[in-house]
Amino acid sequence: MRRLLLLIALLGAAWPAGASTFLFLDSHPGDPVGGGERALYGSEAGSFQVSRSGAGVSFYFACTSEACNFGLWSFAFIAPAGRPLEPGVYDDAEGLQPYPGMHPQLSVYGYPPTRTCANLHGRFVVHEATYTSDIDVAAFAADFELTCDGAAGGLSGAVRYHAGDAACATGAEGAPCDDRDPCSRDDRCVAGTCAGEREPRCSPVDCDDRDPCTDDTLAEGVCLTAPIAGTCWAGDEALLSLVATGSANGRTAVCRLRCRAPLDGVLVLRDDSTYLAPGGPLVGCIGNAAVTVPDEVGLTRRRGRYLVLQPNNRDALEQAFQDCVGPSARLKGYRTRVRPSRDEQQLTGITTARIRTRQGGIPIGVLVRVRFRAARVEHAPLAPSTLAAGRVRACTPTLRPSCMVR
């Protein structure tokens, strides 16, 4: 159900090196401030401006492309009690106030104005703040997180403006610098700017490289990435077998379908007997409905040489299935078991699902078996797998089952 049709969505498939000026947004779905937006914008997407006023610094991004819907984002970071904004941690921040307060102030505004909130709460960390006058800012770097009315989720992100470039103004070409981006490596001064090689799948805030095969942490501004405690498997190919049976007016129809499909996705088996199969958008749903399957998470139970996968969120998985194939379908049985090879480099498995549905008022039972194989990997693949030539025909939208009536 999930492994044949899921695609892994990864942020930042191509991001230029030397990203010392950018805006990163990571908004929880339903967040009224960020509107669920998750994006990374650099100079190719729009223009950036930073200014200083009293105890605060304002950061502006004006989008000039369709990628960000020609929108505008503004941020204000203000130190408490009218003090100058300097590098440091600013906890217990609140929204803009009409007078200098005892708490730090953090304001985030997006245009079009669909992202507003009366009571903002959060925190921010200033990594760099270099001023050339009372109103001019040479370099600025900050991370932030906030919630609206204390709701779960919220918006986090990062702003960078010529971060690390101040060190390169007088530094020699190729001299080491720090662009304040924990996702970049080997930062060097290049033509007066701080530039580094950036891991395109890494978030500047939490260092998450969006790779389920790694564990990522941020320690003192440095991303630390290590393989998971367990094994990671990338899908190769699947063999789909389907048998549908329906009876009416004393007659029984049996339809069969057998085909091959590339197996996209990843299966993570951790040493603590938990597992993860990342979710994603389902394709080919009835009416081209937009359906997203949640990550499948659960426990593994050993039965002989096999591991049986027992999902903890089966109800959510079944709801996504029903949203895709229609309200008349019911998933009555669903089980997956896998078996690693003796050298633990290959994995085979089988997923079995029983479905009950109705067509024209006639009850139909469907038995689906998906036999699949996967290879052990250190990192999740960035591209979906391809299907090699074989004796069994490939699964396509136009493929029809063979049916017999008796």
Helices and strands as residue ranges (DSSP letters): E 22-27, E 38-41, E 46-53, E 56-63, G 66-68, E 72-78, G 80-82, E 88-94, E 105-111, E 120-131, E 137-148, E 155-161, H 165-168, E 184-190, E 193-198, E 214-219, E 222-227, E 230-248, E 251-262, E 266-270, E 274-277, E 280-282, G 286-288, E 291-293, E 296-303, E 306-311, H 314-325, E 330-340, E 346-359, E 362-377, E 402-405
